[in-house]
Amino acid sequence: MMQASRRRRVMPALWRGRANRASPREGMPPAACPITGAEAALVQEIPAGLLRGLWRRSFGVDPTPAPVRTGLWRAPSGLVFFAPAAEGDAAFYAALYARLEADGRLRRAGRDRAEYPYAAARIRDGDAVLEVGAGAGAFARLIPGARYLGLDPNAAAYPSRDATIVAESLAAHAARHAGAYDVACAFQVIEHVADPVAMARDMARCVRPGGLVMLGAPTWPSAMTAIPNFVLNAPPHHLSWWSEGAMAALAARCGWAVEEIRALPPVAAQPLIHWMGRLAPVKTRPEGPFFAHRIGWHASLAAAALAARLAAALLPFPRDAAPMFVLMVARKP
């Protein structure tokens, strides 16, 4: 009894309490695929307290809106998604971006993305290009001959942005600029939204008939999903995990003609997640679970973060890095 009492005292207060355990009461209500509406299979339940604790310990931020007991689901389309789950609000992203910007991670992430060179090769001089979730507009430097506009609801988080980045919602922009663009693109944005079909359709609405829609997202399974308790890949930040099959299903739902779906490795400018997934002492299985209150998992996450920083500083980025992203290029009829 004294040993048990001592263990309870030394456990971090963050992980105490019933809120951090899966509830034994009724199971999760059924969830449907956000793309097709087909019934999805439950991968695991995730207690609200676990998500809240992981965000506080990993990034020093409070997730808002507050997490609820959620499920991670796998759909026949190949999409893995969280439900119920809500998109992060402005307060959450302001706090998270401030934390990431403190050590330059936000600048590095926005400077180069795996999708950029492949998407830029599809754009011709003179094309009108809309980028959704544009950040500071780093993609624009790769397409200097295009007429570029970027949308980002958190544009104020990027002090280096220029006048080509506006803080306007995609839905509002689509209502005023239907058919105004040759290309609409979004890189690592669709995984943040609760309704990916609505986002995809609004992007297509902005494009002229015969124009291109390009979408990139982190893929599953990958080094990112191999890291146990990696909360950056969870609500309210990431609400879905994508695959080639999921991208094809989205194109079919929207009535687009797919020209290419390509799996892409990470880039050297963003090495930490690759190294964390590669060096984590404990790795998740592709079928899950991915989040759990296990001491070994918490310790593995901390060790992976430390090892990744050392590897990124001392080792060349490997040329054989496994895919971590997926890019779809599709044409509007």
VOTORVEX-655855 format. One record per residue: residue in one letter; x, y, z of N, C-alpha, C in turn. Coordinates in pm, whole numbers, plus 50000, padded with zeros to 5 digits. Example, Ala and Ser with C-alpha at 12.3 -4.5 7.8 and 13.67 -1.06 7.14 Angstrom:
VOTORVEX-655855
A513194943150780512304955050780513204967050780/S512854977550708513674989450714512905000350787/
This chain:
VOTORVEX-655855
M500834988050000500005000050000500875012650000/M501965012250081502825024050084503505026349951/Q503905015449882504505017049750503525022849652/A502285018049653501265023349562501005037949588/S500955041649718500735055749752501875064349703/R503125059349715504285066949670504245069049519/R503845058549445503765059949300502745070549260/R501625070949332500615081049299501155095049322/R501985096849428502505110249456503485114949351/V504295105749297505305110149202504775111049060/M503615105549030503045106948896502735121648871/P503065127248756502745141348727501255143948740/A500945155248801499535158648820498785159048689/L499485162148582498855163148450498135150448411/W498685138848453498135126248406497175119848506/R496935126448620496035120748718494595122948678/G493725114848740492295117448725491645108648623/R490365106548642489625097848553489495103448413/A489645116448399489515122348265490565117148170/N491635111248221492695106248135492555091548101/R491465085348143491245071348113490045069948022/A490065059747939488905057147855487725053947944/S486585059947920485415057948004484825044147981/P484415037248089483815024148072482345024648034/R481795036848026480375037647995480155034847847/E479055039647795478655036247659479765038847558/G479795030747451480815032147348480605044547263/M481565047047174481465058547086480305056546989/P479545067146962478505066046858479135063846722/P478445057446630479025054846498479435067746428/A480435066546343480915078146266480945074446118/A480665084446034480665082345889481855089445826/C482365084045718483485089945647483125104045601/P483945114145632483645127745588483635129445437/I484225120045364484255121045218483055114145155/T482835101645190481835093445121480555091345200/G480595093245331479455090245415479345075745455/A480265067345411480235053245446480595051345594/E480085040645652480365037945793481855034945813/A482435040645919483845038945948484025029446065/A485225023646074485555014446182486345021846290/L486015019446414486695026046525488075019946545/V489115028446540490485024246567490755024546717/Q490375035546782490535036746926489735048646978/E489435048447108488895059847177490035067447244/I489895080747251490935089047311490285098147415/P490655096947541490075105547644490445120147624/A489515128947657489775143347644490965147647729/G491075142047850492165145947938493535142347884/L493615131347811494895127447752495325137547646/L494405141447557494755151447456495155164647520/R494385168947618494695181647683496085180947749/G496375169847816497665168447881498825168047782/L498635161147671499695160447570499985174147511/W498955181947485499195195347430499945204047531/R499575203047656500235211347757501685207247776/R501945194247783503295189647807504185190947684/S503635188447566504455188547444504715202647392/F503705211447400503845224747338503515236347432/G503095233347554502805243947649501605252247612/V500625246447542499425253747503498185246147548/D497125253647569495835247647599495045246247469/P494615234247435493845232647311492455238447325/T492085246947230490735252747229490185252047087/P488895248547075487985245047184488475232947263/A488015232047387488485221447475488195207747414/P489135198447424488905185147367487745178047434/V487135169247361486115160347413486585146047390/R485945136847458486245122747434485955119847288/T486985115747216486855114347071487285100547028/G486915097146906487345084546847488215087146727/L489145078046702489915077946578489335066846492/W488945070246369488185061246284488915059046152/R488705047246095489245044145963488085041245869/A488045048645756486945047245660487375038245544/P486415032045475486745023945357487485031745249/S487315044945246487995053245147489505053945169/G489965049745287491375051245321491655063245408/L490615071245439490785082745527490725077945672/V491645082945755491595081145899491255094745958/F490265095146048489795108146096489345107146241/F489275118846305488835119946443487375124646445/A486555118546528485175122946544484655118146679/P483965127046753483785141146722485075148946744/A485245159446666486415167946678486105181546617/A486655192046678486425205746631487745211946588/E487675220746488488865227646440489405237146549/G490725238346553491335247646647490905262046620/D490705269746726490245283546708491445293146702/A491145305946687492195315946670493115316646790/A492575315146911493395315847031494385304147036/F493925292346997494805280646996495955282646898/Y495655287046777496715288546677497645300146710/A497135310646771498035321446813499045316446914/A498575308447010499485303047113500445292947053/L499935284146967500795273846908501845280146816/Y501435289546732502375295846639503445303646715/A503055310146824504045317446904505075307846961/R504615296147003505545286147058506455280646948/L505905277646833506715272146725507665282546667/E507235294946665508075305546609509255308746700/A509135305446828510185308846923511515302246887/D511465290046829512715283546790512835281846639/G512025289446565512175289746420511465278646346/R510735269846416510095258646347509015263346251/L508305273946286507255278846198507835284246068/R508945291646078509565296945956510075285745867/R510715275645930511245264545851510145256645784/A509045254545855507935246845798507295254045681/G507215267345688506585274745580507495277645463/R508805276745485509755280145380509785269945268/D509585257345302509715246645203508775235345240/R508005230845145507145219245165507415209245055/A507155196745086507435186044990506685187944860/E505495193644866504655194944747505075206244653/Y505795216144704506025228444630506605226244489/P507715219144472508285218444337507385211144238/Y506665200944283505785193444193504575201844153/A504045209444248502925218144216503365229644127/A504525235544155505015246844075505215242743929/A505625230243906505855225643769504565225143688/R503415225243755502125224843686501585238743652/I502265248943698501765262643683502545269943575/R501825276643485502455283743374502505298843403/D503425305443336503475320043348502135325943306/G501665335243383500405341843353499205335443419/D499355323343474498235316843542497825324743666/A496515325343688496005330943813495935319643914/V496635321244027496805310444124496275315044260/L495435306644319494935308844455495525298144546/E496185302344653496665292844753495865294544881/V495315283644931494495283745052495365279245169/G495325286745280496205283745391497635286945356/A497865298845304499135302345239500245305645336/G499955307645464501005311745556501605325045514/A502915325545507503605337845465503745338845314/G503255329045238503295329545093504585324545032/A505245314845098506525309745048506385303244910/F505215297444882505055290744753505145300644637/A504775313044661504755323044554506125325244491/R507185323344569508535325744513508905315444407/L508225303944406508505293644307507735295744177/I506795304944177505975307444057505955322444028/P507105328444004507175343043990506395348343870/G506165339843769505425344643653503925343643665/A503425338343777501985336743797501405349043867/R500115350543855499365360743929498825353844054/Y499465356444166499275348444288498485356144393/L497575348944462496915354144581496835342944683/G497165345944809497075336144916496025339945018/L495315329945069494345331945177494875325045303/D494775331745416495125325345542494375332145656/P493525324645728492765330945837493645335545952/N494865330045961495805333946066496955342046009/A496655350445911497705357845842498515366645937/A497915371346044498615380146137499775372946206/A499775359746205500865352246269502145352646186/Y502055357846064503205358245973503565372745943/P504385379046025504695393346005505435396045875/S506045385745815506805387945692505965386945566/R504675384745580503835383145461503725396445387/D503325395545259503135407945183501655409245146/A501375418745058499985421945026499275410844950/T500025400844903499375389944830498735379744924/I498885381345055498265372445153497175380245226/V495955375345219494835382245282494155373045382/A493635378845489492935371345593491455370745558/E491125361745468489745359945424489445345045418/S488225341345453487865327245448487715322645304/L487945309945282487805304445148486365305545100/A485395302745187483995303245146483605317345100/A484055327445175483735341245137484415344845006/H485645340544988486375343644865485715336744745/A485315324244763484675316844654483355323344612/A482635329044708481365335444676481565347844588/R482715354444599482955366744523483825364744401/H484505353044392485485351144285485315337644216/A484095333944190483845321044124484465321043984/G485225310543954485815309043821486915318743788/A487505325143889488485335843864489915330743849/Y490175317943879491545313143884491765301343788/D492995299943746493395288243667493765276543756/V494265279643874494735269343968494335273444108/A493845263844186493655265644330494425254444400/C495205257944500496025248044568495995250144718/A496245239244790496335239744936497295228744980/F498305232445053499335223045095499305221445246/Q498975209345290498925206045432497945215245505/V496755216145446495685224145503494435215645526/I494125206745433492855199645438492725190845561/E493855186545618493815178245738493385186145861/H493325199445850492935207945962491435210945966/V490685207445863489295211645853488355200045884/A487205203445942486225193245979485435188145859/D485315196245755484525192445637485415193645512/P486195183345482487105184345367486385185545233/V485195179945222484455180845095484045195345070/A483585202245173483195216245156484405224645115/M485545222245176486755229645138487115226844993/A487105214144954487465210544817486515216944716/R485245216844746484275222644653484405237644643/D484715244344754484935258844748486175262144666/M487205253744678488395255944595488045254444448/A487295243844415486915241744275486015252944224/R485215258544311484335269544272485155281744228/C486315283444287487175294744250487855292744116/V487885280344066488635276843945487725276943824/R488255281543713487505281143587487295266743542/P486325264143456486185250743398487475246543328/G487925234443358489185229643302490405233343383/G490215240943491491345244943576491775233743669/L492865236143739493465226043827493175228843974/V492985217944048492935218344194494045209244243/M494905214344332496015206544386495935206444538/L495965194544595495825192844739496945183944791/G497615188544896498635180544962498305178945109/A498705167545167498425164845308499415154645362/P499635154645494500405143645553499705130345528/T500485119845510499905106945474499975097145591/W499205086745578499145075945678499225062745606/P500035052945653500955054145767502255060745725/S502965066545822504225073445794505005075045923/A506145081545914506925084246034506115092346134/M505235101146084504445109446173503485101046257/T502865091146196501915082846270502595071746349/A503895069746326504635059646402505055064746539/I504985077846562505415083746689504265082846788/P504385075146895503275074346990503045087547061/N501765091047076501355103147149501845115947085/F502005115846952502445127946882501235136946858/V500995145946949499735153246954499605163646844/L500715167346778500605176546664499775170246553/N499615157146558498835149846458497455146346511/A496945154446603495665151646669494855164446683/P493555163446717492745175446738493295183946853/P493075197146843492315204246739493165208646621/H494355202846604495245206546495494965198046372/H495305185346374494985176346264493705168746295/L492755169246205491485162246223491365150046133/S492305148246040492245136845950493645133345902/W493825120445866495065115445809494735109945672/W495545113545571495195110945433496035099745372/S495585095045259496275084645183495965086845036/E496625079444948496325080544806494875076844778/G494385066344845493005062344825492015073044870/A492305079644982491415090145030491375101944934/M492535105544878492555116344780491735112744656/A491875100344610491085096044494489595096344525/A489215092444646487805092744684487275106944688/L488105116444735487675130444738487465135644596/A488375132444505488235136844367486955131244306/A486675118444333485455112244279484215119044335/R484225122244463483075128844525482825142544463/C483895149444426483775162944369483605162944218/G483745151144155483595150344011484795155343933/W485995154443992487195158843925487855147343850/A488645150643749489455140843678490865141143737/V491275130243798492595129643860493675128743753/E494665137543762495815136843672497015130043738/E497135131643870498245125343939497965125044088/I498315113844151498375112944297499745107244329/R500525114844405501935111544424502265111444574/A502945100844621503475100544757504825107444759/L505045115844861506255124144866506985122344999/P508305121744995509085121145119509175134945183/P509585135645309509815148745371511005155745308/V511115168645335512225176445281513245179045391/A514465181845349515545183945445515305196045535/A514505205545489514225217445570513325214245689/Q512675202645688511795198645797512175184545844/P513315183245911513805169745942513275163546070/L512725171546162512505166546297511505155046303/I510375156146231509385145446239509915132546180/H510665133746068511275121646011512165114746114/W513035122546178513965116446273513245111446396/M512205118346440511445113346555510835099746526/G510215098546408509615085746373510635074746355/R511815078446306512855068446281513555064146409/L513705073446504514515070746623513685068146749/A512375069246742511545066846860511795052746915/P512125051347044512345038047100511115029047090/V509945035047102508685027647087507965033246966/K507465024546880506725028946761505335022746764/T504355030246714503005024846705502925014946589/R501915006546594501634997646482500775005046380/P500855001646252500055008746152498555008246179/E498094997746247496664996646276496285003246408/G497255009046480496975015746605497075006346724/P496845011546845496485025346878497665034946861/F497335048046864498335058346840498505067746960/F497515067847050497545076447167497125068147288/A497905069247396497575061847518498375067347634/H497775066547753498495070547874499325058447919/R500515057347860501465046947896502795053647926/I503375050548039504615057048079505705054847973/G505765042847919506765040047816506575048647692/W505325051547658505055059947541505455074447568/H505135079447687505535093247720507055094547718/A507735084547774509195084947776509765083847635/S509145075547551509605074047413509445087047335/L508345094047357508115106747288509195116847325/A509515117747453510555127047497511905123147440/A512215110247442513495105647388513575108147238/A512485105847166512475108047022512705122646988/A512115131747065512295146047039513755150047059/L514385145047164515775148247190516695142247083/A516455129547051517295122846951517145129446814/A515935133846781515695140246651516465153246639/R516525161046745517275173646741518765171146720/L519275161046788520685157746771520955152646629/A520085143846579520285138346445520195149246339/A519235158446355519085169246257520305178246255/A520945179846369522125188546378523395181746329/L523465168446342524725161446317524745152746192/L523595148446144523565138746036522995144845908/P523445140645793522805145045667521415138845656/F520525146245594519165140945580519185129245481/P518615117945516518715106045430517935107545300/R518525102445193517845103045064516745092645051/D516755082645139515765071945129514625073645228/A514365085945271513285088345367511955083645310/A511185076745392509895071345347508895082545325/P507895080445240506885090845215506205095445344/M505955108445350505245114245463504065122845417/F503985125545286502945134145234502355128145106/V501175132745070500555128544946500045140944874/L500255141644743499825152944661498905147944552/M497755154544538496835151544429496715163444337/V496785160844207496525170844104495305166244026/A494275174244024493015170343957492495182043876/R491725178743774491195189043685489685190043700/K489215202443712487785205043718487185203143579/P486045196443566485445194543434485135207843365/
